Amino acid sequence: MVGWLSIFTGKEFIGYGSFVECSHCHNKVWLEVWQPYSQTRPYTIIPLPKQYGSFVVRCRICHWGVNIRKKERDRVRDILEEGKSATKESFARMDGKEKQHLLKNLNRCGFTELARYLAFGEQVT
C-alpha cells in the first residue's frame, strides 16, 4: 500500500561558528552550524517525533562543510563558542518566534550556556 507514510526532511539552524577563510571558495565568512532532521508522518492524527542527525558546519556562501557526529557535542560547543558574537547579532535581528525557535533548538541540543547568553546578555552563573 503506497501512500500511507510521508517523510519530511529539513534542517534546524543552531548558530554561527568561527570566522574563517573557506578552503573551498576562499571567502572569509562566519561558519554556520545546522542540524538536519527527518520526520515520518503516517496519515493519522498523531505525527511521529523528529529524528535529528549529526551536526553540519558549513560555509555560508558555498555550503561546503563537514559533518560532526552527535556524540562529538563538545566539539560543536567549542565551534559555537567561537562564533558567539555573530550568533548574538543575528539573534538581535530575529523576530520573537524565530528567537524562541533558536533557543528551543539550543536547549534541545544541550547548549544551554549559549541559550542563556543569547536570552539574557552576559553569562549567567
N, CA, C and O atoms as CSV, one atom per row, in Angstrom:
chain,resi,resn,atom,element,x,y,z
A,1,MET,N,N,0.836,-1.176,0.000
A,1,MET,CA,C,0.000,0.000,0.000
A,1,MET,C,C,0.881,1.238,0.000
A,1,MET,O,O,1.536,1.535,0.999
A,2,VAL,N,N,0.901,1.927,-1.055
A,2,VAL,CA,C,1.704,3.124,-1.195
A,2,VAL,C,C,0.888,4.319,-0.718
A,2,VAL,O,O,-0.322,4.393,-0.931
A,3,GLY,N,N,1.579,5.252,-0.067
A,3,GLY,CA,C,0.909,6.483,0.321
A,3,GLY,C,C,0.479,6.555,1.765
A,3,GLY,O,O,-0.203,7.501,2.156
A,4,TRP,N,N,0.862,5.571,2.574
A,4,TRP,CA,C,0.471,5.636,3.973
A,4,TRP,C,C,1.432,6.454,4.815
A,4,TRP,O,O,1.096,6.854,5.929
A,5,LEU,N,N,2.609,6.703,4.300
A,5,LEU,CA,C,3.597,7.470,5.049
A,5,LEU,C,C,4.122,8.622,4.208
A,5,LEU,O,O,4.269,8.506,2.991
A,6,SER,N,N,4.400,9.726,4.871
A,6,SER,CA,C,5.087,10.841,4.239
A,6,SER,C,C,6.348,11.116,5.044
A,6,SER,O,O,6.302,11.176,6.272
A,7,ILE,N,N,7.471,11.281,4.359
A,7,ILE,CA,C,8.728,11.556,5.040
A,7,ILE,C,C,9.139,12.987,4.704
A,7,ILE,O,O,9.325,13.333,3.537
A,8,PHE,N,N,9.278,13.805,5.731
A,8,PHE,CA,C,9.689,15.193,5.591
A,8,PHE,C,C,11.117,15.333,6.093
A,8,PHE,O,O,11.481,14.736,7.106
A,9,THR,N,N,11.919,16.109,5.399
A,9,THR,CA,C,13.276,16.386,5.846
A,9,THR,C,C,13.482,17.894,5.907
A,9,THR,O,O,12.808,18.654,5.212
A,10,GLY,N,N,14.396,18.304,6.727
A,10,GLY,CA,C,14.703,19.721,6.866
A,10,GLY,C,C,15.959,19.885,7.693
A,10,GLY,O,O,16.680,18.921,7.953
A,11,LYS,N,N,16.211,21.108,8.102
A,11,LYS,CA,C,17.378,21.375,8.939
A,11,LYS,C,C,17.044,22.506,9.895
A,11,LYS,O,O,16.256,23.399,9.582
A,12,GLU,N,N,17.655,22.448,11.054
A,12,GLU,CA,C,17.456,23.446,12.105
A,12,GLU,C,C,18.739,24.250,12.266
A,12,GLU,O,O,19.823,23.676,12.376
A,13,PHE,N,N,18.622,25.578,12.279
A,13,PHE,CA,C,19.778,26.448,12.500
A,13,PHE,C,C,20.147,26.407,13.973
A,13,PHE,O,O,19.289,26.570,14.840
A,14,ILE,N,N,21.435,26.187,14.253
A,14,ILE,CA,C,21.914,26.121,15.631
A,14,ILE,C,C,22.683,27.377,16.003
A,14,ILE,O,O,22.543,27.861,17.127
A,15,GLY,N,N,23.487,27.920,15.103
A,15,GLY,CA,C,24.242,29.134,15.397
A,15,GLY,C,C,25.398,29.301,14.429
A,15,GLY,O,O,25.521,28.568,13.448
A,16,TYR,N,N,26.248,30.285,14.727
A,16,TYR,CA,C,27.415,30.558,13.902
A,16,TYR,C,C,28.675,30.055,14.591
A,16,TYR,O,O,28.773,30.045,15.818
A,17,GLY,N,N,29.636,29.638,13.771
A,17,GLY,CA,C,30.926,29.188,14.269
A,17,GLY,C,C,31.965,30.281,14.114
A,17,GLY,O,O,31.643,31.469,14.139
A,18,SER,N,N,33.197,29.876,13.955
A,18,SER,CA,C,34.297,30.830,13.889
A,18,SER,C,C,34.346,31.549,12.539
A,18,SER,O,O,33.748,31.104,11.560
A,19,PHE,N,N,35.071,32.668,12.510
A,19,PHE,CA,C,35.267,33.460,11.295
A,19,PHE,C,C,36.524,32.948,10.622
A,19,PHE,O,O,37.628,33.133,11.135
A,20,VAL,N,N,36.363,32.298,9.461
A,20,VAL,CA,C,37.493,31.657,8.787
A,20,VAL,C,C,37.441,31.935,7.287
A,20,VAL,O,O,36.452,32.442,6.758
A,21,GLU,N,N,38.541,31.586,6.623
A,21,GLU,CA,C,38.543,31.595,5.168
A,21,GLU,C,C,38.176,30.192,4.711
A,21,GLU,O,O,38.830,29.219,5.087
A,22,CYS,N,N,37.141,30.090,3.907
A,22,CYS,CA,C,36.666,28.796,3.418
A,22,CYS,C,C,37.735,28.159,2.532
A,22,CYS,O,O,38.305,28.819,1.662
A,23,SER,N,N,37.999,26.894,2.756
A,23,SER,CA,C,39.007,26.198,1.959
A,23,SER,C,C,38.503,25.849,0.555
A,23,SER,O,O,39.289,25.471,-0.312
A,24,HIS,N,N,37.211,25.976,0.338
A,24,HIS,CA,C,36.640,25.641,-0.968
A,24,HIS,C,C,36.466,26.870,-1.847
A,24,HIS,O,O,36.914,26.874,-2.994
A,25,CYS,N,N,35.816,27.926,-1.327
A,25,CYS,CA,C,35.543,29.124,-2.138
A,25,CYS,C,C,36.469,30.294,-1.800
A,25,CYS,O,O,36.466,31.301,-2.509
A,26,HIS,N,N,37.260,30.180,-0.731
A,26,HIS,CA,C,38.250,31.174,-0.303
A,26,HIS,C,C,37.631,32.513,0.109
A,26,HIS,O,O,38.311,33.539,0.068
A,27,ASN,N,N,36.371,32.521,0.499
A,27,ASN,CA,C,35.749,33.712,1.068
A,27,ASN,C,C,35.930,33.674,2.578
A,27,ASN,O,O,35.981,32.600,3.178
A,28,LYS,N,N,36.027,34.847,3.188
A,28,LYS,CA,C,36.119,34.920,4.645
A,28,LYS,C,C,34.712,35.098,5.190
A,28,LYS,O,O,34.065,36.113,4.934
A,29,VAL,N,N,34.236,34.104,5.949
A,29,VAL,CA,C,32.849,34.084,6.420
A,29,VAL,C,C,32.774,33.483,7.823
A,29,VAL,O,O,33.709,32.838,8.298
A,30,TRP,N,N,31.627,33.718,8.471
A,30,TRP,CA,C,31.288,33.018,9.700
A,30,TRP,C,C,30.721,31.666,9.282
A,30,TRP,O,O,29.835,31.606,8.429
A,31,LEU,N,N,31.215,30.589,9.866
A,31,LEU,CA,C,30.676,29.271,9.582
A,31,LEU,C,C,29.290,29.132,10.189
A,31,LEU,O,O,29.021,29.704,11.245
A,32,GLU,N,N,28.413,28.388,9.546
A,32,GLU,CA,C,27.073,28.122,10.068
A,32,GLU,C,C,27.030,26.704,10.619
A,32,GLU,O,O,27.667,25.793,10.089
A,33,VAL,N,N,26.263,26.536,11.698
A,33,VAL,CA,C,26.073,25.215,12.289
A,33,VAL,C,C,24.592,24.865,12.156
A,33,VAL,O,O,23.728,25.595,12.641
A,34,TRP,N,N,24.309,23.744,11.494
A,34,TRP,CA,C,22.946,23.270,11.265
A,34,TRP,C,C,22.822,21.848,11.784
A,34,TRP,O,O,23.818,21.148,11.966
A,35,GLN,N,N,21.581,21.431,12.019
A,35,GLN,CA,C,21.329,20.034,12.358
A,35,GLN,C,C,20.159,19.546,11.512
A,35,GLN,O,O,19.033,20.009,11.691
A,36,PRO,N,N,20.419,18.600,10.578
A,36,PRO,CA,C,19.340,18.085,9.745
A,36,PRO,C,C,18.423,17.152,10.534
A,36,PRO,O,O,18.826,16.582,11.548
A,37,TYR,N,N,17.187,17.003,10.058
A,37,TYR,CA,C,16.238,16.095,10.690
A,37,TYR,C,C,15.359,15.453,9.625
A,37,TYR,O,O,15.270,15.930,8.494
A,38,SER,N,N,14.726,14.380,10.010
A,38,SER,CA,C,13.706,13.762,9.172
A,38,SER,C,C,12.528,13.418,10.068
A,38,SER,O,O,12.695,13.153,11.259
A,39,GLN,N,N,11.360,13.426,9.498
A,39,GLN,CA,C,10.157,13.130,10.263
A,39,GLN,C,C,9.222,12.313,9.381
A,39,GLN,O,O,8.913,12.697,8.253
A,40,THR,N,N,8.786,11.193,9.912
A,40,THR,CA,C,7.843,10.342,9.201
A,40,THR,C,C,6.452,10.651,9.726
A,40,THR,O,O,6.210,10.621,10.932
A,41,ARG,N,N,5.549,10.945,8.815
A,41,ARG,CA,C,4.175,11.242,9.213
A,41,ARG,C,C,3.223,10.242,8.563
A,41,ARG,O,O,2.963,10.309,7.362
A,42,PRO,N,N,2.713,9.324,9.360
A,42,PRO,CA,C,1.679,8.453,8.809
A,42,PRO,C,C,0.385,9.257,8.679
A,42,PRO,O,O,0.215,10.280,9.342
A,43,TYR,N,N,-0.498,8.805,7.850
A,43,TYR,CA,C,-1.755,9.527,7.670
A,43,TYR,C,C,-2.719,9.209,8.804
A,43,TYR,O,O,-3.784,8.620,8.615
A,44,THR,N,N,-2.286,9.634,10.007
A,44,THR,CA,C,-3.114,9.533,11.198
A,44,THR,C,C,-3.074,10.881,11.899
A,44,THR,O,O,-2.468,11.829,11.400
A,45,ILE,N,N,-3.699,10.962,13.016
A,45,ILE,CA,C,-3.765,12.222,13.755
A,45,ILE,C,C,-2.444,12.542,14.443
A,45,ILE,O,O,-2.069,13.711,14.537
A,46,ILE,N,N,-1.735,11.528,14.923
A,46,ILE,CA,C,-0.539,11.736,15.730
A,46,ILE,C,C,0.710,11.584,14.868
A,46,ILE,O,O,0.981,10.485,14.384
A,47,PRO,N,N,1.489,12.667,14.660
A,47,PRO,CA,C,2.747,12.533,13.908
A,47,PRO,C,C,3.842,11.941,14.795
A,47,PRO,O,O,3.803,12.079,16.017
A,48,LEU,N,N,4.801,11.292,14.178
A,48,LEU,CA,C,5.941,10.746,14.907
A,48,LEU,C,C,6.947,11.862,15.179
A,48,LEU,O,O,6.983,12.840,14.432
A,49,PRO,N,N,7.765,11.745,16.228
A,49,PRO,CA,C,8.735,12.808,16.534
A,49,PRO,C,C,9.826,12.913,15.473
A,49,PRO,O,O,10.068,11.976,14.713
A,50,LYS,N,N,10.479,14.071,15.439
A,50,LYS,CA,C,11.575,14.302,14.502
A,50,LYS,C,C,12.787,13.485,14.936
A,50,LYS,O,O,13.051,13.326,16.128
A,51,GLN,N,N,13.513,12.976,13.960
A,51,GLN,CA,C,14.760,12.247,14.200
A,51,GLN,C,C,15.904,13.148,13.741
A,51,GLN,O,O,16.045,13.417,12.548
A,52,TYR,N,N,16.720,13.612,14.687
A,52,TYR,CA,C,17.792,14.552,14.372
A,52,TYR,C,C,19.074,13.811,14.022
A,52,TYR,O,O,19.406,12.802,14.644
A,53,GLY,N,N,19.788,14.314,13.027
A,53,GLY,CA,C,21.038,13.709,12.574
A,53,GLY,C,C,22.239,14.399,13.177
A,53,GLY,O,O,22.133,15.102,14.183
A,54,SER,N,N,23.380,14.192,12.554
A,54,SER,CA,C,24.620,14.805,13.006
A,54,SER,C,C,24.619,16.302,12.685
A,54,SER,O,O,23.798,16.777,11.901
A,55,PHE,N,N,25.536,17.026,13.292
A,55,PHE,CA,C,25.648,18.463,13.054
A,55,PHE,C,C,26.413,18.711,11.759
A,55,PHE,O,O,27.291,17.932,11.391
A,56,VAL,N,N,26.077,19.797,11.070
A,56,VAL,CA,C,26.756,20.184,9.842
A,56,VAL,C,C,27.331,21.578,10.058
A,56,VAL,O,O,26.598,22.519,10.363
A,57,VAL,N,N,28.654,21.708,9.898
A,57,VAL,CA,C,29.326,23.006,9.976
A,57,VAL,C,C,29.731,23.345,8.549
A,57,VAL,O,O,30.508,22.619,7.929
A,58,ARG,N,N,29.197,24.463,8.022
A,58,ARG,CA,C,29.400,24.759,6.607
A,58,ARG,C,C,29.627,26.241,6.352
A,58,ARG,O,O,29.333,27.096,7.188
A,59,CYS,N,N,30.161,26.511,5.166
A,59,CYS,CA,C,30.368,27.882,4.706
A,59,CYS,C,C,29.014,28.489,4.339
A,59,CYS,O,O,28.162,27.806,3.770
A,60,ARG,N,N,28.816,29.749,4.658
A,60,ARG,CA,C,27.547,30.414,4.346
A,60,ARG,C,C,27.373,30.644,2.852
A,60,ARG,O,O,26.242,30.725,2.375
A,61,ILE,N,N,28.463,30.752,2.105
A,61,ILE,CA,C,28.378,31.118,0.692
A,61,ILE,C,C,28.285,29.887,-0.205
A,61,ILE,O,O,27.356,29.774,-1.006
A,62,CYS,N,N,29.234,28.971,-0.079
A,62,CYS,CA,C,29.258,27.821,-0.996
A,62,CYS,C,C,28.653,26.554,-0.387
A,62,CYS,O,O,28.494,25.554,-1.087
A,63,HIS,N,N,28.314,26.581,0.901
A,63,HIS,CA,C,27.696,25.459,1.615
A,63,HIS,C,C,28.609,24.231,1.694
A,63,HIS,O,O,28.128,23.114,1.884
A,64,TRP,N,N,29.902,24.430,1.550
A,64,TRP,CA,C,30.883,23.367,1.705
A,64,TRP,C,C,31.146,23.212,3.189
A,64,TRP,O,O,31.349,24.206,3.886
A,65,GLY,N,N,31.148,21.987,3.684
A,65,GLY,CA,C,31.361,21.831,5.111
A,65,GLY,C,C,31.633,20.412,5.527
A,65,GLY,O,O,31.908,19.545,4.697
A,66,VAL,N,N,31.555,20.180,6.824
A,66,VAL,CA,C,31.826,18.866,7.402
A,66,VAL,C,C,30.670,18.458,8.308
A,66,VAL,O,O,29.963,19.298,8.865
A,67,ASN,N,N,30.499,17.144,8.439
A,67,ASN,CA,C,29.535,16.591,9.382
A,67,ASN,C,C,30.254,16.262,10.678
A,67,ASN,O,O,31.371,15.744,10.668
A,68,ILE,N,N,29.606,16.569,11.791
A,68,ILE,CA,C,30.139,16.231,13.105
A,68,ILE,C,C,29.086,15.390,13.809
A,68,ILE,O,O,27.937,15.808,13.951
A,69,ARG,N,N,29.484,14.205,14.248
A,69,ARG,CA,C,28.528,13.293,14.882
A,69,ARG,C,C,27.938,13.895,16.159
A,69,ARG,O,O,28.547,14.747,16.806
A,70,LYS,N,N,26.749,13.432,16.497
A,70,LYS,CA,C,26.081,13.939,17.702
A,70,LYS,C,C,26.879,13.634,18.969
A,70,LYS,O,O,26.781,14.362,19.957
A,71,LYS,N,N,27.666,12.562,18.939
A,71,LYS,CA,C,28.480,12.197,20.106
A,71,LYS,C,C,29.576,13.210,20.379
A,71,LYS,O,O,30.069,13.299,21.504
A,72,GLU,N,N,29.968,13.980,19.360
A,72,GLU,CA,C,31.035,14.968,19.499
A,72,GLU,C,C,30.461,16.357,19.800
A,72,GLU,O,O,30.886,17.354,19.217
A,73,ARG,N,N,29.512,16.404,20.698
A,73,ARG,CA,C,28.819,17.642,21.058
A,73,ARG,C,C,29.773,18.696,21.630
A,73,ARG,O,O,29.560,19.894,21.442
A,74,ASP,N,N,30.815,18.254,22.321
A,74,ASP,CA,C,31.782,19.213,22.878
A,74,ASP,C,C,32.524,19.956,21.777
A,74,ASP,O,O,32.815,21.144,21.915
A,75,ARG,N,N,32.828,19.270,20.697
A,75,ARG,CA,C,33.483,19.916,19.555
A,75,ARG,C,C,32.576,20.988,18.947
A,75,ARG,O,O,33.037,22.075,18.602
A,76,VAL,N,N,31.291,20.677,18.820
A,76,VAL,CA,C,30.324,21.646,18.296
A,76,VAL,C,C,30.189,22.815,19.270
A,76,VAL,O,O,30.071,23.965,18.846
A,77,ARG,N,N,30.205,22.530,20.559
A,77,ARG,CA,C,30.110,23.590,21.569
A,77,ARG,C,C,31.282,24.566,21.438
A,77,ARG,O,O,31.092,25.778,21.547
A,78,ASP,N,N,32.485,24.049,21.206
A,78,ASP,CA,C,33.654,24.911,21.019
A,78,ASP,C,C,33.518,25.769,19.764
A,78,ASP,O,O,33.882,26.945,19.777
A,79,ILE,N,N,32.999,25.194,18.686
A,79,ILE,CA,C,32.789,25.943,17.444
A,79,ILE,C,C,31.772,27.059,17.661
A,79,ILE,O,O,31.972,28.183,17.201
A,80,LEU,N,N,30.686,26.751,18.359
A,80,LEU,CA,C,29.662,27.766,18.637
A,80,LEU,C,C,30.182,28.854,19.563
A,80,LEU,O,O,29.791,30.015,19.436
A,81,GLU,N,N,31.046,28.495,20.479
A,81,GLU,CA,C,31.623,29.465,21.407
A,81,GLU,C,C,32.457,30.499,20.668
A,81,GLU,O,O,32.471,31.672,21.042
A,82,GLU,N,N,33.160,30.067,19.611
A,82,GLU,CA,C,33.976,30.989,18.821
A,82,GLU,C,C,33.114,31.977,18.033
A,82,GLU,O,O,33.551,33.098,17.769
A,83,GLY,N,N,31.910,31.583,17.658
A,83,GLY,CA,C,31.042,32.455,16.879
A,83,GLY,C,C,29.909,33.049,17.686
A,83,GLY,O,O,28.877,33.429,17.132
A,84,LYS,N,N,30.096,33.131,18.984
A,84,LYS,CA,C,29.038,33.614,19.880
A,84,LYS,C,C,28.611,35.042,19.547
A,84,LYS,O,O,27.425,35.361,19.634
A,85,SER,N,N,29.540,35.893,19.174
A,85,SER,CA,C,29.193,37.293,18.881
A,85,SER,C,C,28.350,37.393,17.615
A,85,SER,O,O,27.409,38.184,17.564
A,86,ALA,N,N,28.674,36.600,16.590
A,86,ALA,CA,C,27.875,36.622,15.352
A,86,ALA,C,C,26.480,36.065,15.594
A,86,ALA,O,O,25.502,36.563,15.036
A,87,THR,N,N,26.387,35.030,16.427
A,87,THR,CA,C,25.075,34.467,16.752
A,87,THR,C,C,24.252,35.481,17.524
A,87,THR,O,O,23.042,35.579,17.320
A,88,LYS,N,N,24.893,36.239,18.410
A,88,LYS,CA,C,24.193,37.268,19.189
A,88,LYS,C,C,23.660,38.370,18.272
A,88,LYS,O,O,22.529,38.821,18.452
A,89,GLU,N,N,24.451,38.808,17.300
A,89,GLU,CA,C,23.998,39.838,16.358
A,89,GLU,C,C,22.826,39.337,15.516
A,89,GLU,O,O,21.864,40.069,15.286
A,90,SER,N,N,22.910,38.108,15.067
A,90,SER,CA,C,21.822,37.517,14.288
A,90,SER,C,C,20.572,37.368,15.146
A,90,SER,O,O,19.461,37.600,14.670
A,91,PHE,N,N,20.745,36.987,16.397
A,91,PHE,CA,C,19.629,36.815,17.328
A,91,PHE,C,C,18.914,38.140,17.558
A,91,PHE,O,O,17.690,38.169,17.688
A,92,ALA,N,N,19.659,39.229,17.608
A,92,ALA,CA,C,19.059,40.552,17.835
A,92,ALA,C,C,18.166,40.974,16.666
A,92,ALA,O,O,17.218,41.732,16.870
A,93,ARG,N,N,18.443,40.504,15.454
A,93,ARG,CA,C,17.653,40.868,14.281
A,93,ARG,C,C,16.438,39.965,14.067
A,93,ARG,O,O,15.600,40.258,13.213
A,94,MET,N,N,16.328,38.874,14.826
A,94,MET,CA,C,15.218,37.939,14.646
A,94,MET,C,C,13.945,38.464,15.286
A,94,MET,O,O,13.996,39.266,16.219
A,95,ASP,N,N,12.794,38.008,14.779
A,95,ASP,CA,C,11.533,38.340,15.439
A,95,ASP,C,C,11.321,37.364,16.607
A,95,ASP,O,O,12.115,36.443,16.800
A,96,GLY,N,N,10.271,37.563,17.367
A,96,GLY,CA,C,10.048,36.792,18.587
A,96,GLY,C,C,9.932,35.293,18.359
A,96,GLY,O,O,10.471,34.499,19.130
A,97,LYS,N,N,9.232,34.907,17.307
A,97,LYS,CA,C,9.039,33.483,17.042
A,97,LYS,C,C,10.354,32.814,16.631
A,97,LYS,O,O,10.627,31.688,17.047
A,98,GLU,N,N,11.164,33.490,15.825
A,98,GLU,CA,C,12.461,32.943,15.433
A,98,GLU,C,C,13.390,32.817,16.638
A,98,GLU,O,O,14.123,31.836,16.762
A,99,LYS,N,N,13.358,33.812,17.525
A,99,LYS,CA,C,14.180,33.750,18.738
A,99,LYS,C,C,13.792,32.553,19.592
A,99,LYS,O,O,14.648,31.813,20.076
A,100,GLN,N,N,12.492,32.376,19.770
A,100,GLN,CA,C,12.007,31.265,20.580
A,100,GLN,C,C,12.420,29.925,19.955
A,100,GLN,O,O,12.796,29.000,20.675
A,101,HIS,N,N,12.355,29.818,18.644
A,101,HIS,CA,C,12.712,28.591,17.945
A,101,HIS,C,C,14.208,28.289,18.099
A,101,HIS,O,O,14.586,27.142,18.336
A,102,LEU,N,N,15.056,29.314,17.966
A,102,LEU,CA,C,16.506,29.116,18.124
A,102,LEU,C,C,16.845,28.698,19.549
A,102,LEU,O,O,17.650,27.788,19.747
A,103,LEU,N,N,16.245,29.349,20.546
A,103,LEU,CA,C,16.518,28.995,21.941
A,103,LEU,C,C,16.064,27.567,22.229
A,103,LEU,O,O,16.732,26.839,22.963
A,104,LYS,N,N,14.938,27.168,21.660
A,104,LYS,CA,C,14.444,25.801,21.834
A,104,LYS,C,C,15.441,24.790,21.246
A,104,LYS,O,O,15.725,23.764,21.863
A,105,ASN,N,N,15.965,25.085,20.057
A,105,ASN,CA,C,16.930,24.185,19.427
A,105,ASN,C,C,18.221,24.097,20.219
A,105,ASN,O,O,18.780,23.012,20.373
A,106,LEU,N,N,18.704,25.231,20.728
A,106,LEU,CA,C,19.933,25.229,21.525
A,106,LEU,C,C,19.748,24.412,22.802
A,106,LEU,O,O,20.628,23.634,23.173
A,107,ASN,N,N,18.626,24.581,23.467
A,107,ASN,CA,C,18.369,23.820,24.692
A,107,ASN,C,C,18.195,22.337,24.397
A,107,ASN,O,O,18.655,21.500,25.173
A,108,ARG,N,N,17.543,21.997,23.292
A,108,ARG,CA,C,17.348,20.600,22.909
A,108,ARG,C,C,18.689,19.912,22.656
A,108,ARG,O,O,18.864,18.741,22.993
A,109,CYS,N,N,19.628,20.640,22.066
A,109,CYS,CA,C,20.952,20.081,21.757
A,109,CYS,C,C,21.879,20.068,22.964
A,109,CYS,O,O,22.948,19.462,22.899
A,110,GLY,N,N,21.508,20.712,24.053
A,110,GLY,CA,C,22.353,20.743,25.243
A,110,GLY,C,C,23.266,21.944,25.326
A,110,GLY,O,O,24.181,21.957,26.149
A,111,PHE,N,N,23.049,22.958,24.501
A,111,PHE,CA,C,23.875,24.167,24.529
A,111,PHE,C,C,23.169,25.256,25.341
A,111,PHE,O,O,22.881,26.340,24.835
A,112,THR,N,N,22.900,24.946,26.599
A,112,THR,CA,C,22.130,25.859,27.440
A,112,THR,C,C,22.907,27.125,27.789
A,112,THR,O,O,22.301,28.175,28.003
A,113,GLU,N,N,24.247,27.046,27.853
A,113,GLU,CA,C,25.036,28.234,28.175
A,113,GLU,C,C,24.889,29.284,27.080
A,113,GLU,O,O,24.737,30.470,27.370
A,114,LEU,N,N,24.933,28.849,25.824
A,114,LEU,CA,C,24.761,29.774,24.706
A,114,LEU,C,C,23.336,30.318,24.679
A,114,LEU,O,O,23.131,31.494,24.379
A,115,ALA,N,N,22.354,29.483,24.988
A,115,ALA,CA,C,20.960,29.941,25.024
A,115,ALA,C,C,20.777,31.009,26.098
A,115,ALA,O,O,20.088,32.005,25.879
A,116,ARG,N,N,21.402,30.797,27.266
A,116,ARG,CA,C,21.321,31.805,28.328
A,116,ARG,C,C,22.006,33.097,27.917
A,116,ARG,O,O,21.503,34.183,28.202
A,117,TYR,N,N,23.156,32.990,27.244
A,117,TYR,CA,C,23.871,34.171,26.784
A,117,TYR,C,C,23.018,34.982,25.804
A,117,TYR,O,O,22.969,36.209,25.888
A,118,LEU,N,N,22.360,34.306,24.893
A,118,LEU,CA,C,21.524,34.997,23.908
A,118,LEU,C,C,20.292,35.622,24.564
A,118,LEU,O,O,19.902,36.736,24.215
A,119,ALA,N,N,19.689,34.922,25.497
A,119,ALA,CA,C,18.460,35.406,26.111
A,119,ALA,C,C,18.692,36.528,27.116
A,119,ALA,O,O,17.899,37.467,27.197
A,120,PHE,N,N,19.780,36.432,27.883
A,120,PHE,CA,C,19.990,37.377,28.982
A,120,PHE,C,C,21.183,38.300,28.794
A,120,PHE,O,O,21.406,39.170,29.635
A,121,GLY,N,N,21.947,38.149,27.745
A,121,GLY,CA,C,23.088,39.021,27.533
A,121,GLY,C,C,24.367,38.410,28.040
A,121,GLY,O,O,24.984,37.605,27.343
A,122,GLU,N,N,24.771,38.764,29.208
A,122,GLU,CA,C,26.032,38.271,29.773
A,122,GLU,C,C,25.845,36.878,30.336
A,122,GLU,O,O,24.723,36.401,30.505
A,123,GLN,N,N,26.974,36.228,30.626
A,123,GLN,CA,C,26.918,34.888,31.197
A,123,GLN,C,C,26.207,34.925,32.541
A,123,GLN,O,O,26.499,35.764,33.393
A,124,VAL,N,N,25.275,34.007,32.716
A,124,VAL,CA,C,24.546,33.870,33.975
A,124,VAL,C,C,25.112,32.663,34.702
A,124,VAL,O,O,25.220,31.584,34.121
A,125,THR,N,N,25.469,32.831,35.957
A,125,THR,CA,C,26.025,31.714,36.721
A,125,THR,C,C,25.079,31.242,37.773
A,125,THR,O,O,25.390,30.306,38.508
